Amino acid sequence: DGLLVSGITRGDGYVGEDVTANIRTIESLPLRLRDAKNYNTFLHGRTEVRGEILMYKADFNKLNEQRATAGKALFANPRNTAAGTIRQLDPKLVASRPLHFRAYDLIRDDTREVPTYDFAYQALHGLGFLTNREAKVFNDVKSVMQYAGSWEKKRLKLPFNTNGLVIKVND
């Protein structure tokens, strides 16, 4: 009914860890869905939001500078640091680290309520989630490949690390 009830890691693909207390500390993760025109159906019943918790490169560098100054071991990379942080037992430690949540999927029991991935992105944004605004819809493979190729270098300028793009069939 529009309230954050639980947060689970993807674990091994079948069983994840309950990290509800930890994700509640992430400022960019709404604890209540925004009442948005055209999307209020998601405020009723069970709405599942999938996404990724990440750490921006600049925040990671600052965190490692602080650790170096304190004589602590440095973290290897932002992705592992974010994943390890969210699995900590102390929510206060999690709250002290600069984590962000980016939503990428919206799931309802009635699949007709989320007819396309583009609709899901628009709804997620309307409900108060950060999404990757770079997502685009194309009608032919050539355009998809051109867009993907354009990101080979641009992705390095994103505030977070990425291995590449995800291409989804919209319908």
MARZA-379610 format. One record per residue: residue number from 1; x, y, z of N, C-alpha, C in turn. Coordinates in nm, 3 decimals, padded with zeros to 5 digits. Each point is the difference from the previous one (the first is absolute). Example, Ala and Ser with C-alpha at 12.3 -4.5 7.8 and 13.67 -1.06 7.14 Angstrom:
2
+-----+---------+---------+---------+---------+---------+---------+---------+---------+---------+
: num :    n.px :    n.py :    n.pz :   ca.px :   ca.py :   ca.pz :    c.px :    c.py :    c.pz :
+-----+---------+---------+---------+---------+---------+---------+---------+---------+---------+
:   1 :  01.319 : -00.569 :  00.780 : -00.089 :  00.119 :  00.000 :  00.090 :  00.120 :  00.000 :
:   2 : -00.035 :  00.105 : -00.072 :  00.082 :  00.119 :  00.006 : -00.077 :  00.109 :  00.073 :
+-----+---------+---------+---------+---------+---------+---------+---------+---------+---------+
***
This chain:
171
+-----+---------+---------+---------+---------+---------+---------+---------+---------+---------+
: num :    n.px :    n.py :    n.pz :   ca.px :   ca.py :   ca.pz :    c.px :    c.py :    c.pz :
+-----+---------+---------+---------+---------+---------+---------+---------+---------+---------+
:   1 :  00.081 : -00.121 :  00.000 : -00.081 :  00.121 :  00.000 :  00.085 :  00.126 :  00.000 :
:   2 :  00.111 : -00.001 : -00.072 :  00.081 :  00.119 : -00.017 :  00.106 :  00.024 :  00.105 :
:   3 :  00.009 : -00.089 :  00.098 :  00.101 :  00.016 :  00.105 :  00.111 : -00.103 : -00.017 :
:   4 :  00.123 :  00.040 :  00.031 :  00.112 : -00.094 : -00.004 : -00.019 : -00.103 :  00.110 :
:   5 : -00.008 : -00.127 : -00.039 : -00.021 : -00.108 :  00.096 :  00.128 : -00.080 :  00.019 :
:   6 :  00.067 : -00.032 : -00.111 :  00.121 : -00.080 :  00.014 :  00.097 :  00.028 : -00.114 :
:   7 :  00.125 : -00.023 :  00.030 :  00.107 :  00.010 : -00.097 :  00.082 : -00.127 :  00.004 :
:   8 :  00.018 : -00.059 : -00.115 :  00.068 : -00.129 : -00.009 :  00.110 :  00.009 : -00.107 :
:   9 :  00.116 : -00.056 :  00.029 :  00.104 : -00.009 : -00.104 : -00.038 : -00.113 : -00.096 :
:  10 :  00.063 : -00.001 : -00.116 : -00.032 : -00.108 : -00.094 :  00.067 : -00.130 :  00.041 :
:  11 :  00.096 :  00.006 :  00.090 :  00.063 : -00.121 :  00.051 :  00.053 : -00.088 : -00.110 :
:  12 : -00.037 : -00.128 :  00.006 :  00.045 : -00.096 : -00.100 : -00.100 : -00.016 : -00.115 :
:  13 : -00.099 :  00.088 : -00.006 : -00.102 : -00.008 : -00.103 : -00.126 : -00.069 :  00.049 :
:  14 :  00.011 : -00.071 :  00.111 : -00.116 : -00.067 :  00.059 : -00.029 :  00.053 :  00.140 :
:  15 :  00.106 :  00.020 :  00.077 : -00.014 :  00.044 :  00.138 :  00.090 :  00.122 :  00.020 :
:  16 : -00.060 :  00.108 :  00.049 :  00.076 :  00.121 :  00.028 :  00.004 :  00.028 :  00.148 :
:  17 :  00.068 :  00.106 :  00.036 :  00.008 :  00.040 :  00.140 : -00.095 :  00.116 :  00.025 :
:  18 : -00.061 :  00.000 :  00.118 : -00.089 :  00.110 :  00.039 :  00.088 :  00.117 :  00.044 :
:  19 : -00.006 :  00.109 : -00.073 :  00.080 :  00.120 :  00.031 : -00.091 :  00.122 :  00.021 :
:  20 : -00.122 : -00.026 :  00.046 : -00.101 :  00.106 :  00.014 :  00.050 :  00.115 :  00.086 :
:  21 :  00.054 : -00.030 :  00.117 :  00.046 :  00.107 :  00.091 :  00.107 :  00.085 : -00.067 :
:  22 :  00.085 : -00.062 : -00.078 :  00.109 :  00.072 : -00.066 : -00.048 :  00.088 : -00.115 :
:  23 : -00.091 : -00.051 : -00.081 : -00.042 :  00.081 : -00.114 : -00.085 :  00.119 :  00.044 :
:  24 : -00.060 : -00.010 :  00.117 : -00.078 :  00.114 :  00.052 :  00.089 :  00.122 :  00.025 :
:  25 :  00.130 : -00.019 :  00.008 :  00.092 :  00.111 :  00.026 :  00.044 :  00.071 : -00.128 :
:  26 : -00.037 : -00.051 : -00.117 :  00.042 :  00.059 : -00.127 : -00.095 :  00.113 : -00.037 :
:  27 :  00.051 :  00.122 : -00.004 : -00.084 :  00.118 : -00.022 : -00.075 : -00.003 : -00.132 :
:  28 :  00.058 : -00.055 : -00.104 : -00.065 :  00.001 : -00.132 : -00.103 : -00.112 : -00.017 :
:  29 : -00.021 : -00.079 :  00.103 : -00.098 : -00.108 : -00.006 : -00.124 :  00.041 :  00.078 :
:  30 : -00.111 :  00.025 : -00.072 : -00.120 :  00.045 :  00.071 : -00.057 : -00.108 :  00.092 :
:  31 : -00.038 :  00.040 :  00.120 : -00.063 : -00.092 :  00.094 : -00.149 : -00.011 : -00.028 :
:  32 : -00.052 :  00.096 : -00.076 : -00.140 :  00.002 : -00.041 : -00.004 :  00.045 : -00.145 :
:  33 : -00.080 : -00.069 : -00.081 : -00.013 :  00.038 : -00.140 : -00.071 :  00.134 : -00.010 :
:  34 :  00.050 :  00.083 : -00.090 : -00.063 :  00.130 : -00.026 : -00.137 : -00.023 : -00.064 :
:  35 : -00.099 :  00.077 :  00.045 : -00.134 : -00.006 : -00.058 :  00.004 :  00.080 : -00.130 :
:  36 :  00.022 : -00.069 : -00.110 :  00.019 :  00.066 : -00.128 : -00.118 : -00.028 : -00.093 :
:  37 : -00.048 :  00.105 : -00.063 : -00.108 : -00.015 : -00.097 :  00.040 : -00.105 : -00.104 :
:  38 : -00.091 : -00.081 : -00.040 :  00.019 : -00.108 : -00.098 :  00.067 : -00.125 :  00.058 :
:  39 :  00.053 :  00.008 :  00.123 :  00.069 : -00.116 :  00.056 : -00.052 : -00.038 :  00.137 :
:  40 : -00.116 :  00.051 :  00.041 : -00.048 : -00.028 :  00.135 : -00.046 : -00.144 :  00.020 :
:  41 : -00.017 : -00.077 : -00.108 : -00.033 : -00.141 :  00.016 :  00.110 : -00.075 :  00.075 :
:  42 :  00.124 :  00.052 : -00.009 :  00.113 : -00.066 :  00.066 :  00.003 :  00.025 :  00.150 :
:  43 : -00.088 :  00.087 :  00.049 : -00.009 :  00.028 :  00.143 : -00.089 : -00.101 :  00.071 :
:  44 : -00.056 : -00.094 : -00.075 : -00.091 : -00.100 :  00.055 :  00.050 : -00.138 : -00.036 :
:  45 :  00.000 : -00.088 :  00.096 :  00.046 : -00.136 : -00.025 :  00.152 : -00.009 :  00.006 :
:  46 :  00.051 : -00.109 : -00.055 :  00.144 : -00.028 :  00.005 :  00.068 :  00.054 : -00.125 :
:  47 :  00.096 :  00.088 :  00.020 :  00.081 :  00.055 : -00.108 :  00.145 : -00.035 :  00.031 :
:  48 :  00.065 : -00.067 : -00.092 :  00.141 : -00.036 :  00.018 :  00.084 :  00.089 : -00.090 :
:  49 :  00.102 :  00.062 :  00.060 :  00.093 :  00.085 : -00.074 :  00.137 : -00.066 :  00.007 :
:  50 :  00.059 : -00.018 : -00.114 :  00.136 : -00.056 : -00.005 :  00.095 :  00.109 : -00.045 :
:  51 :  00.121 : -00.006 :  00.050 :  00.097 :  00.100 : -00.036 :  00.137 : -00.036 :  00.052 :
:  52 :  00.086 :  00.099 : -00.001 :  00.138 : -00.022 :  00.041 :  00.042 :  00.107 :  00.098 :
:  53 :  00.070 : -00.044 :  00.103 :  00.060 :  00.093 :  00.095 :  00.142 :  00.023 : -00.047 :
:  54 :  00.036 :  00.126 : -00.012 :  00.133 :  00.031 : -00.052 :  00.063 :  00.116 :  00.076 :
:  55 :  00.127 :  00.015 : -00.024 :  00.077 :  00.110 :  00.059 :  00.064 :  00.076 : -00.115 :
:  56 : -00.016 :  00.131 :  00.001 :  00.059 :  00.082 : -00.106 :  00.152 : -00.001 :  00.014 :
:  57 :  00.067 :  00.013 : -00.113 :  00.147 : -00.005 : -00.003 :  00.062 :  00.108 :  00.090 :
:  58 : -00.053 :  00.121 : -00.005 :  00.056 :  00.109 :  00.082 : -00.018 : -00.030 :  00.148 :
:  59 : -00.115 : -00.055 :  00.039 : -00.022 : -00.037 :  00.141 :  00.094 : -00.111 :  00.043 :
:  60 :  00.022 : -00.095 : -00.089 :  00.092 : -00.110 :  00.030 :  00.141 :  00.053 :  00.023 :
:  61 :  00.044 :  00.090 : -00.087 :  00.135 :  00.056 :  00.016 :  00.012 :  00.077 :  00.131 :
:  62 : -00.101 :  00.076 :  00.036 :  00.000 :  00.075 :  00.126 :  00.003 : -00.096 :  00.120 :
:  63 : -00.079 : -00.106 : -00.007 : -00.002 : -00.100 :  00.107 :  00.138 : -00.064 :  00.016 :
:  64 :  00.064 : -00.033 : -00.110 :  00.134 : -00.060 :  00.009 :  00.103 :  00.100 :  00.051 :
:  65 : -00.014 :  00.127 : -00.034 :  00.090 :  00.103 :  00.056 : -00.015 :  00.006 :  00.151 :
:  66 : -00.122 : -00.004 :  00.048 : -00.025 :  00.002 :  00.145 :  00.059 : -00.124 :  00.066 :
:  67 : -00.013 : -00.114 : -00.064 :  00.055 : -00.124 :  00.055 :  00.152 :  00.006 :  00.003 :
:  68 :  00.061 :  00.055 : -00.104 :  00.147 :  00.011 : -00.004 :  00.048 :  00.091 :  00.113 :
:  69 : -00.068 :  00.112 :  00.019 :  00.036 :  00.094 :  00.106 : -00.010 : -00.067 :  00.136 :
:  70 : -00.100 : -00.086 :  00.018 : -00.021 : -00.070 :  00.127 :  00.087 : -00.124 :  00.013 :
:  71 :  00.081 : -00.029 : -00.103 :  00.087 : -00.117 :  00.004 : -00.073 : -00.132 : -00.021 :
:  72 : -00.116 :  00.006 : -00.060 : -00.077 : -00.121 : -00.026 :  00.027 : -00.051 : -00.142 :
:  73 : -00.028 : -00.127 : -00.020 :  00.017 : -00.060 : -00.133 : -00.097 :  00.065 : -00.098 :
:  74 :  00.046 :  00.017 : -00.124 : -00.084 :  00.061 : -00.103 : -00.094 : -00.104 : -00.060 :
:  75 : -00.114 :  00.047 : -00.047 : -00.094 : -00.087 : -00.069 :  00.046 : -00.017 : -00.145 :
:  76 : -00.035 : -00.113 : -00.059 :  00.047 : -00.034 : -00.134 : -00.071 :  00.078 : -00.111 :
:  77 : -00.132 :  00.009 :  00.008 : -00.076 :  00.068 : -00.106 : -00.139 :  00.036 :  00.052 :
:  78 : -00.067 :  00.095 : -00.065 : -00.132 :  00.044 :  00.048 : -00.106 : -00.110 :  00.001 :
:  79 :  00.001 : -00.086 : -00.099 : -00.104 : -00.103 : -00.008 :  00.008 : -00.098 :  00.117 :
:  80 :  00.119 : -00.051 :  00.028 :  00.016 : -00.092 :  00.112 : -00.024 :  00.069 :  00.134 :
:  81 :  00.039 :  00.128 :  00.008 : -00.021 :  00.075 :  00.123 : -00.149 :  00.017 :  00.027 :
:  82 : -00.077 :  00.033 : -00.102 : -00.144 :  00.016 :  00.017 : -00.064 : -00.134 :  00.039 :
:  83 :  00.037 : -00.107 : -00.068 : -00.058 : -00.131 :  00.029 :  00.036 : -00.046 :  00.141 :
:  84 :  00.125 :  00.021 :  00.039 :  00.042 : -00.039 :  00.135 : -00.065 :  00.085 :  00.107 :
:  85 : -00.015 :  00.127 : -00.029 : -00.061 :  00.091 :  00.098 : -00.144 : -00.039 :  00.028 :
:  86 : -00.077 : -00.029 : -00.103 : -00.142 : -00.028 :  00.018 : -00.021 : -00.129 :  00.079 :
:  87 :  00.099 : -00.085 :  00.007 : -00.011 : -00.126 :  00.072 :  00.052 :  00.009 :  00.144 :
:  88 :  00.042 :  00.118 :  00.043 :  00.051 :  00.019 :  00.135 : -00.111 : -00.022 :  00.103 :
:  89 :  00.039 : -00.035 :  00.122 : -00.098 : -00.023 :  00.105 : -00.045 :  00.128 :  00.069 :
:  90 :  00.076 :  00.106 : -00.015 : -00.029 :  00.125 :  00.070 : -00.055 :  00.105 : -00.096 :
:  91 : -00.129 :  00.031 :  00.007 : -00.058 :  00.102 : -00.088 :  00.065 :  00.138 :  00.015 :
:  92 :  00.058 :  00.029 :  00.117 :  00.067 :  00.129 :  00.020 :  00.123 :  00.010 : -00.091 :
:  93 :  00.072 : -00.110 : -00.016 :  00.115 : -00.002 : -00.091 : -00.048 :  00.022 : -00.143 :
:  94 : -00.108 : -00.068 : -00.036 : -00.055 :  00.015 : -00.135 : -00.040 :  00.145 : -00.024 :
:  95 : -00.066 :  00.061 :  00.099 : -00.045 :  00.139 : -00.013 :  00.116 :  00.097 : -00.016 :
:  96 :  00.117 : -00.038 :  00.051 :  00.116 :  00.090 : -00.009 :  00.068 : -00.004 : -00.136 :
:  97 : -00.040 : -00.091 : -00.085 :  00.062 : -00.012 : -00.132 : -00.093 :  00.055 : -00.108 :
:  98 :  00.058 :  00.063 : -00.101 : -00.080 :  00.066 : -00.105 : -00.053 : -00.097 : -00.106 :
:  99 : -00.111 : -00.064 :  00.031 : -00.059 : -00.095 : -00.093 : -00.120 :  00.063 : -00.070 :
: 100 : -00.028 : -00.049 : -00.119 : -00.112 :  00.048 : -00.080 : -00.073 : -00.121 : -00.057 :
: 101 : -00.129 :  00.018 : -00.024 : -00.082 : -00.107 : -00.058 : -00.050 :  00.046 : -00.136 :
: 102 :  00.018 : -00.083 : -00.101 : -00.052 :  00.025 : -00.135 : -00.096 : -00.114 : -00.033 :
: 103 : -00.125 :  00.035 : -00.025 : -00.102 : -00.100 : -00.032 :  00.003 : -00.034 : -00.148 :
: 104 : -00.024 : -00.127 : -00.033 : -00.003 : -00.038 : -00.141 : -00.113 : -00.095 : -00.037 :
: 105 : -00.079 : -00.046 :  00.097 : -00.110 : -00.088 : -00.036 : -00.114 :  00.015 :  00.100 :
: 106 : -00.121 : -00.014 : -00.050 : -00.122 :  00.016 :  00.078 : -00.087 : -00.122 : -00.026 :
: 107 : -00.036 : -00.071 :  00.106 : -00.071 : -00.127 : -00.016 : -00.129 :  00.003 :  00.081 :
: 108 : -00.106 : -00.045 : -00.065 : -00.130 : -00.014 :  00.066 : -00.052 : -00.140 : -00.027 :
: 109 : -00.089 : -00.048 :  00.084 : -00.059 : -00.132 : -00.022 : -00.074 : -00.006 : -00.133 :
: 110 : -00.068 :  00.109 : -00.035 : -00.069 :  00.008 : -00.129 :  00.095 :  00.069 : -00.099 :
: 111 :  00.061 : -00.076 : -00.087 :  00.101 :  00.053 : -00.091 : -00.055 :  00.104 : -00.096 :
: 112 : -00.131 :  00.005 : -00.018 : -00.060 :  00.101 : -00.088 :  00.015 :  00.141 :  00.057 :
: 113 :  00.028 :  00.011 :  00.129 :  00.016 :  00.131 :  00.062 :  00.134 :  00.065 : -00.037 :
: 114 :  00.093 : -00.079 : -00.050 :  00.130 :  00.051 : -00.045 :  00.022 : -00.056 : -00.142 :
: 115 : -00.059 :  00.065 : -00.099 : -00.002 : -00.057 : -00.135 :  00.134 :  00.000 : -00.073 :
: 116 :  00.089 :  00.095 :  00.031 :  00.130 :  00.008 : -00.068 :  00.107 :  00.044 :  00.098 :
: 117 :  00.124 : -00.020 : -00.038 :  00.111 :  00.049 :  00.083 :  00.002 :  00.153 :  00.002 :
: 118 : -00.034 :  00.062 : -00.111 : -00.004 :  00.146 : -00.003 : -00.104 :  00.052 :  00.100 :
: 119 : -00.116 : -00.064 :  00.003 : -00.102 :  00.037 :  00.098 :  00.055 : -00.017 :  00.142 :
: 120 :  00.070 : -00.111 :  00.024 :  00.056 : -00.025 :  00.133 :  00.095 :  00.113 :  00.040 :
: 121 :  00.089 :  00.042 : -00.092 :  00.094 :  00.108 :  00.031 : -00.074 :  00.130 :  00.032 :
: 122 : -00.102 :  00.031 : -00.080 : -00.077 :  00.123 :  00.024 : -00.072 : -00.008 :  00.134 :
: 123 : -00.060 : -00.115 :  00.030 : -00.071 : -00.018 :  00.127 :  00.096 :  00.008 :  00.118 :
: 124 :  00.113 : -00.066 : -00.010 :  00.099 :  00.004 :  00.109 :  00.042 :  00.143 :  00.030 :
: 125 :  00.026 :  00.074 : -00.105 :  00.040 :  00.140 :  00.018 : -00.115 :  00.079 :  00.065 :
: 126 : -00.121 : -00.022 : -00.047 : -00.116 :  00.069 :  00.057 : -00.025 : -00.036 :  00.145 :
: 127 :  00.033 : -00.122 :  00.038 : -00.021 : -00.046 :  00.137 :  00.110 :  00.044 :  00.095 :
: 128 :  00.105 :  00.065 : -00.053 :  00.103 :  00.057 :  00.086 :  00.135 : -00.067 : -00.002 :
: 129 :  00.024 : -00.087 : -00.096 :  00.128 : -00.070 : -00.007 :  00.094 :  00.066 : -00.099 :
: 130 :  00.128 : -00.011 :  00.029 :  00.102 :  00.036 : -00.098 :  00.004 : -00.113 : -00.102 :
: 131 :  00.004 :  00.037 : -00.127 :  00.014 : -00.099 : -00.106 :  00.110 :  00.049 : -00.093 :
: 132 :  00.047 : -00.087 : -00.085 :  00.099 :  00.042 : -00.098 : -00.074 :  00.071 : -00.113 :
: 133 :  00.009 :  00.131 :  00.000 : -00.073 :  00.081 : -00.096 :  00.055 : -00.015 : -00.142 :
: 134 :  00.107 : -00.072 : -00.015 :  00.059 : -00.021 : -00.132 : -00.075 : -00.106 : -00.080 :
: 135 : -00.096 : -00.069 :  00.064 : -00.075 : -00.105 : -00.069 : -00.079 :  00.060 : -00.116 :
: 136 :  00.002 : -00.067 : -00.112 : -00.068 :  00.045 : -00.121 : -00.074 : -00.118 : -00.064 :
: 137 : -00.100 :  00.032 : -00.078 : -00.074 : -00.101 : -00.075 :  00.031 :  00.018 : -00.148 :
: 138 :  00.032 : -00.111 : -00.065 :  00.029 :  00.002 : -00.144 : -00.088 : -00.104 : -00.068 :
: 139 : -00.022 :  00.019 : -00.129 : -00.088 : -00.090 : -00.074 :  00.074 : -00.092 : -00.096 :
: 140 :  00.133 :  00.008 : -00.002 :  00.075 : -00.090 : -00.088 :  00.137 : -00.029 :  00.061 :
: 141 :  00.055 : -00.113 : -00.036 :  00.126 : -00.047 :  00.057 :  00.116 :  00.094 : -00.035 :
: 142 :  00.000 :  00.054 : -00.120 :  00.108 :  00.090 : -00.041 :  00.009 :  00.119 :  00.097 :
: 143 : -00.112 :  00.059 :  00.033 : -00.001 :  00.114 :  00.093 :  00.048 : -00.041 :  00.139 :
: 144 : -00.039 : -00.118 :  00.043 :  00.045 : -00.051 :  00.130 :  00.152 : -00.012 :  00.000 :
: 145 :  00.055 : -00.057 : -00.104 :  00.144 : -00.022 : -00.007 :  00.076 :  00.133 : -00.008 :
: 146 : -00.054 :  00.097 : -00.073 :  00.064 :  00.132 : -00.006 :  00.002 :  00.065 :  00.138 :
: 147 : -00.113 : -00.010 :  00.070 : -00.008 :  00.058 :  00.134 :  00.098 : -00.070 :  00.094 :
: 148 :  00.004 : -00.132 : -00.006 :  00.093 : -00.076 :  00.084 :  00.144 :  00.041 : -00.030 :
: 149 :  00.033 :  00.014 : -00.126 :  00.136 :  00.040 : -00.038 :  00.034 :  00.139 :  00.050 :
: 150 : -00.098 :  00.089 :  00.005 :  00.026 :  00.137 :  00.047 :  00.035 :  00.004 :  00.148 :
: 151 : -00.034 : -00.106 :  00.073 :  00.027 : -00.002 :  00.144 :  00.135 : -00.062 :  00.035 :
: 152 :  00.072 : -00.051 : -00.097 :  00.129 : -00.063 :  00.030 :  00.092 :  00.094 :  00.078 :
: 153 :  00.005 :  00.126 : -00.040 :  00.084 :  00.098 :  00.071 : -00.080 :  00.083 :  00.099 :
: 154 : -00.125 :  00.030 : -00.034 : -00.083 :  00.083 :  00.089 : -00.021 : -00.064 :  00.137 :
: 155 : -00.001 : -00.133 :  00.005 : -00.026 : -00.067 :  00.127 :  00.108 :  00.029 :  00.104 :
: 156 :  00.120 :  00.031 : -00.048 :  00.109 :  00.031 :  00.092 : -00.023 :  00.133 :  00.072 :
: 157 : -00.086 :  00.085 : -00.056 : -00.030 :  00.130 :  00.061 : -00.119 : -00.006 :  00.096 :
: 158 : -00.066 : -00.114 :  00.010 : -00.109 : -00.014 :  00.096 :  00.056 :  00.011 :  00.141 :
: 159 : -00.080 :  00.041 :  00.098 :  00.050 :  00.014 :  00.137 :  00.023 : -00.134 :  00.070 :
: 160 : -00.041 : -00.109 : -00.063 :  00.016 : -00.133 :  00.058 :  00.061 : -00.093 : -00.105 :
: 161 :  00.060 : -00.109 :  00.045 :  00.059 : -00.097 : -00.091 : -00.108 : -00.086 : -00.063 :
: 162 :  00.025 : -00.039 : -00.123 : -00.089 : -00.092 : -00.070 :  00.082 : -00.086 : -00.094 :
: 163 : -00.047 : -00.122 : -00.020 :  00.068 : -00.091 : -00.092 : -00.048 :  00.021 : -00.143 :
: 164 : -00.116 :  00.064 : -00.016 : -00.056 :  00.018 : -00.132 : -00.149 :  00.028 :  00.010 :
: 165 : -00.071 : -00.028 : -00.107 : -00.144 :  00.026 : -00.006 : -00.079 : -00.128 :  00.012 :
: 166 : -00.126 :  00.017 :  00.041 : -00.096 : -00.109 : -00.002 : -00.101 :  00.035 : -00.108 :
: 167 : -00.023 : -00.093 : -00.090 : -00.099 :  00.021 : -00.106 : -00.119 : -00.090 :  00.033 :
: 168 : -00.118 :  00.062 :  00.008 : -00.122 : -00.073 :  00.032 : -00.098 :  00.014 : -00.115 :
: 169 : -00.076 : -00.104 : -00.026 : -00.108 :  00.009 : -00.096 : -00.115 :  00.067 :  00.073 :
: 170 : -00.044 :  00.116 : -00.050 : -00.096 :  00.083 :  00.072 : -00.133 : -00.066 :  00.025 :
: 171 : -00.050 : -00.078 : -00.094 : -00.131 : -00.062 :  00.013 :  00.020 : -00.149 :  00.029 :
+-----+---------+---------+---------+---------+---------+---------+---------+---------+---------+
***
